[in-house]
């Protein structure tokens, strides 16, 4: 049975033909390449190379890579995006829980704690978004499949709603405990849902299931 590998996310499919769509990243079948067994490779390498090909072959010129590109490669190699995204993803749910508790028990202290947590989330988002973009371009060759589109939209929603909530709480510190706090609570839930969906998709890319 043949094995096919998705060149976008690395998922391996077994079958006579590649799947119509990668079940992990959503890339179409044109992004799959056949994995050739070691025996087949050895058979091909045992064949003598034509003299004309030997004469024509020239050493490849050294590839110049800028310092910036080198840094980006290191970011992907050392998983800067998965590491950095855990920072706001851990603080953000706590902030929403504080907001809900503040609304239920009319406790402004929890609302203030949520405000500081949200500021921290907003400050960490630039690194998360930038490292995510670099990983998307370098590791997944910028493929814009359905899952990547969803993840990008969720990241934008989280960023926008987090900024809105910080500004809202700065202008009105009692927004969570006021009688007309339904819209405020709804924005919190939208932010939390978008962060959860983005994390779920990221997990699919990492664990390839």
C-alpha positions in Angstrom: 0.0 0.0 0.0 1.3 3.4 -0.9 1.9 6.2 1.6 1.2 9.9 0.8 2.4 12.9 2.9 0.8 16.3 3.0 3.4 18.9 2.2 1.5 21.5 4.2 1.1 19.8 7.7 3.0 16.5 7.3 0.0 14.2 7.7 0.6 10.7 6.3 -2.2 8.9 4.4 -2.1 5.3 3.4 -3.9 4.2 0.3 -3.6 3.7 -3.5 -4.4 7.4 -4.0 -4.0 10.5 -1.9 -7.2 11.8 -0.2 -9.3 14.5 -1.9 -8.6 16.7 1.2 -6.2 16.5 4.1 -8.2 15.7 7.2 -5.8 17.8 9.3 -5.2 21.1 7.5 -7.7 20.9 4.7 -5.2 21.1 1.8 -6.3 19.5 -1.5 -4.8 16.3 -3.0 -2.3 18.2 -5.1 -0.4 19.0 -1.9 0.3 15.3 -1.3 3.5 13.6 -2.4 4.2 9.9 -2.4 6.6 8.6 0.2 9.1 6.4 -1.6 10.4 3.4 0.4 14.1 3.1 1.1 14.5 0.0 -1.1 13.1 1.9 -4.1 15.5 4.8 -3.4 18.5 2.4 -3.2 17.5 0.7 -6.4 17.5 4.1 -8.2 20.8 5.2 -6.7 22.5 1.9 -7.7 21.9 2.7 -11.4 25.0 4.4 -13.0 24.7 8.0 -13.6 24.9 9.1 -17.3 28.2 10.7 -18.3 26.4 13.7 -19.8 24.6 14.3 -16.5 27.9 14.1 -14.6 29.5 16.7 -16.9 26.5 19.0 -16.6 26.2 18.8 -12.8 27.5 21.9 -11.1 27.7 22.7 -7.4 24.8 24.8 -6.2 25.8 28.3 -5.3 25.6 29.2 -1.7 22.2 30.5 -0.7 22.3 33.9 1.1 19.9 34.1 4.0 19.5 37.4 5.8 19.7 37.7 9.5 16.0 38.3 9.6 15.2 35.1 7.8 17.5 33.2 10.1 15.6 34.6 13.1 12.3 33.5 11.6 13.7 30.0 11.0 14.7 29.8 14.7 11.3 30.9 15.7 9.7 28.0 13.9 12.4 25.6 15.0 11.9 26.4 18.7 8.1 26.6 18.5 7.8 30.3 19.5 4.1 30.4 18.5 2.9 27.4 20.4 4.8 28.5 23.4 3.7 32.2 23.3 0.1 31.4 22.6 -0.2 29.5 25.9 0.4 32.8 27.8 -2.8 34.6 26.8 -4.8 31.4 26.5 -4.2 30.7 30.1 -5.0 34.2 31.3 -8.0 34.9 29.0 -10.3 32.3 30.5 -9.5 33.5 34.0 -10.4 37.0 33.0 -13.8 35.9 31.6 -14.5 33.9 34.8 -13.7 37.0 36.9 -16.1 39.0 34.8 -18.9 36.5 35.1 -18.4 36.2 38.9 -18.3 40.0 39.2 -21.6 40.2 37.4 -23.2 37.5 39.4 -22.1 38.7 42.8 -21.8 42.4 42.1 -18.2 42.4 43.1 -16.2 45.1 41.4 -12.9 43.8 42.7 -13.1 40.8 40.4 -13.9 43.1 37.5 -10.8 45.1 38.2 -8.7 41.9 38.3 -10.2 40.9 34.9 -9.2 44.4 33.6 -5.6 43.8 34.5 -5.6 40.3 33.1 -7.0 41.6 29.8 -4.3 44.3 29.6 -1.8 41.5 29.9 -3.5 39.5 27.2 -3.5 42.5 24.8 0.2 43.1 25.4 1.1 39.5 24.6 -1.1 39.3 21.4 1.4 41.0 19.1 4.0 38.3 19.7 1.4 35.6 19.3 0.0 36.9 16.1 3.4 37.7 14.6 4.9 34.3 15.5 1.7 32.6 14.2 2.1 34.4 10.8 5.8 33.4 10.6 4.9 29.7 11.4 2.1 29.8 8.8 4.4 31.1 6.1 7.5 29.0 6.9 6.0 25.7 8.1 2.7 25.6 6.2 3.9 27.6 3.1 1.1 30.1 3.5 -1.7 27.7 2.5 -5.1 29.4 2.9 -7.2 26.3 3.5 -10.6 26.4 5.4 -8.9 25.6 8.7 -6.3 28.3 8.3 -9.0 30.9 7.4 -11.0 29.9 10.5 -7.9 30.2 12.7 -7.0 33.6 11.2 -10.6 34.9 11.7 -10.6 33.6 15.3 -7.3 35.3 16.0 -8.7 38.6 14.7 -11.9 38.3 16.7 -9.9 37.6 19.9 -7.6 40.6 19.3 -10.5 43.0 18.5 -12.7 41.9 21.4 -9.8 42.0 23.9 -9.0 45.6 22.9 -12.7 46.6 23.0 -13.1 45.1 26.5 -9.9 46.9 27.8 -11.1 50.2 26.5 -14.6 49.6 27.8 -13.4 48.8 31.3 -11.0 51.8 31.2 -13.9 54.1 30.4 -16.4 52.4 32.7 -14.8 50.3 35.4 -18.3 49.2 36.6 -19.3 47.7 33.2 -19.4 44.2 34.5 -21.5 45.0 37.5 -23.9 47.5 35.9 -27.6 46.5 35.3 -27.1 46.8 31.5 -24.1 44.5 31.2 -25.5 41.9 28.8 -23.6 43.2 25.7 -20.4 43.4 27.8 -20.8 39.8 28.9 -21.6 38.7 25.4 -18.4 40.1 24.0 -16.5 38.2 26.7 -18.1 35.0 25.7 -17.4 35.7 22.0 -13.7 36.3 22.8 -13.5 33.1 24.8 -15.2 31.0 22.1 -12.9 32.4 19.4 -9.8 31.6 21.5 -11.1 28.1 22.1 -11.7 27.4 18.4 -8.3 28.8 17.5 -6.6 26.5 20.1 -8.6 23.5 18.9 -7.4 24.0 15.3 -3.9 24.5 16.5 -4.0 21.3 18.4 -5.1 19.5 15.2 -2.1 20.8 13.4 0.3 19.7 16.2 -1.1 16.3 16.8 -2.4 15.7 13.3 -5.6 13.9 14.3 
